[in-house]
């Protein structure tokens, strides 16, 4: 009987790493940059989009523009004094949770792309492609610059 229990325990340990469980995180958030949140020490990368790096510069109307800082500022404004709910989709190469994050019914990835401060990543999700097309058509944010 002990051998059967031990064998079952070993089998459970062998199989356990292959089981991926999604982690939902909610609560206050701090914007690290334009596509990353820190939620009480849990780093969450927004799903389906990419924003300029914090210190990345762009050029708008021939002048330098701190597009990375503006993107981080926009995300910071969106999450300020709000409860954010994130639903895990994946884990990225840096070990961060990749998640769809919302404040109420507002999808943060969509909001950043709608503002022209992030681009859709269609190879991860086609959900935000139309948002990007609208922002590009309005020539706002990144779409009114060289980046």
C-alpha positions in Angstrom: 0.0 0.0 0.0 2.8 2.4 0.9 4.5 1.8 -2.5 1.3 2.7 -4.3 0.9 5.9 -2.4 4.6 6.7 -2.9 4.4 6.0 -6.7 1.3 8.1 -6.9 3.1 11.0 -5.1 6.1 10.7 -7.5 3.8 10.6 -10.5 2.0 13.7 -9.2 5.3 15.6 -8.8 6.3 14.6 -12.3 3.1 15.8 -13.9 2.6 18.9 -11.8 5.0 21.2 -13.8 3.1 20.6 -17.0 -0.1 22.0 -15.4 -0.3 25.7 -16.0 -2.8 27.6 -13.8 -3.8 31.1 -14.6 -3.3 33.7 -11.9 -5.8 36.6 -11.5 -4.4 39.6 -9.7 -6.5 42.6 -8.5 -6.0 45.7 -6.5 -4.0 48.9 -6.7 -1.4 49.2 -9.4 1.6 51.4 -10.2 2.7 51.9 -13.8 6.3 50.8 -14.3 6.2 52.0 -18.0 3.6 52.2 -20.7 2.9 48.4 -20.8 3.9 47.1 -17.4 2.2 47.3 -14.0 3.5 46.5 -10.5 0.7 45.2 -8.3 2.0 44.9 -4.7 5.3 43.4 -6.0 3.7 41.3 -8.8 4.9 42.5 -12.2 2.2 42.3 -14.9 2.8 42.9 -18.6 -0.3 44.1 -20.5 -1.4 41.5 -23.1 -1.5 42.1 -26.9 0.3 45.5 -27.0 3.6 47.1 -26.8 4.4 50.7 -25.6 7.7 52.6 -26.0 10.3 51.8 -23.3 10.3 54.3 -20.4 13.4 56.2 -21.6 12.7 55.8 -25.4 12.6 58.9 -27.4 10.6 59.6 -30.5 10.5 62.6 -32.9 7.4 64.6 -33.5 7.2 67.6 -35.9 11.0 67.4 -36.1 11.5 67.8 -32.4 12.5 65.2 -29.7 9.5 63.8 -27.9 9.7 61.6 -24.7 7.2 59.2 -26.0 8.1 56.5 -23.5 7.5 58.8 -20.6 4.2 60.0 -22.0 3.1 56.4 -22.4 4.0 55.6 -18.8 2.3 58.8 -17.7 -0.9 57.8 -19.5 -1.0 54.4 -17.9 -0.2 55.9 -14.6 -3.1 58.3 -14.9 -5.4 55.4 -15.9 -4.6 53.3 -12.9 -4.3 56.1 -10.3 -6.5 55.5 -7.3 -8.2 52.6 -9.0 -8.6 48.9 -8.4 -7.2 47.0 -11.4 -8.3 43.4 -12.2 -5.9 41.4 -14.4 -6.6 38.0 -15.9 -3.4 36.0 -16.8 -3.0 34.9 -20.4 0.7 33.8 -20.4 4.1 34.2 -18.8 6.7 36.2 -20.8 10.4 35.4 -21.3 11.2 37.5 -18.3 8.9 35.6 -16.0 6.3 38.3 -15.8 2.6 37.6 -15.9 1.1 38.6 -19.2 -2.5 39.6 -18.6 -5.6 41.4 -19.8 -6.1 44.1 -17.2 -9.3 46.2 -16.7 -10.6 49.0 -14.5 -14.3 48.3 -14.5 -15.1 47.7 -18.2 -12.1 49.6 -19.5 -9.4 47.4 -21.0 -6.1 49.0 -20.3 -4.4 47.7 -23.5 -7.2 49.0 -25.6 -7.1 52.4 -23.8 -3.3 52.7 -24.4 -3.7 51.8 -28.1 -6.7 54.1 -28.5 -4.6 56.9 -27.1 -1.9 56.2 -29.8 0.6 55.4 -27.1 1.0 51.7 -27.8 0.9 49.4 -30.8 -1.1 46.1 -31.2 0.9 42.9 -31.3 -1.2 40.8 -33.7 1.1 37.8 -33.4 0.0 37.5 -29.8 -3.6 38.8 -30.2 -5.7 40.2 -33.0 -8.1 41.8 -30.5 -6.5 45.2 -30.6 -5.7 45.5 -34.3 -8.8 47.7 -35.0 -7.9 50.0 -32.1 -4.5 50.5 -33.6 -6.0 51.2 -37.1 -8.3 53.9 -35.6 -5.4 55.6 -33.7 -3.3 55.5 -36.8 -6.1 56.9 -38.9 -6.5 59.8 -36.4 -2.7 60.3 -36.5 -2.5 60.6 -32.7 0.4 59.8 -30.3 3.0 57.5 -31.9 1.1 57.7 -35.2 2.0 61.4 -35.4 5.7 60.8 -34.8 8.7 58.8 -35.9 9.3 55.9 -33.5 
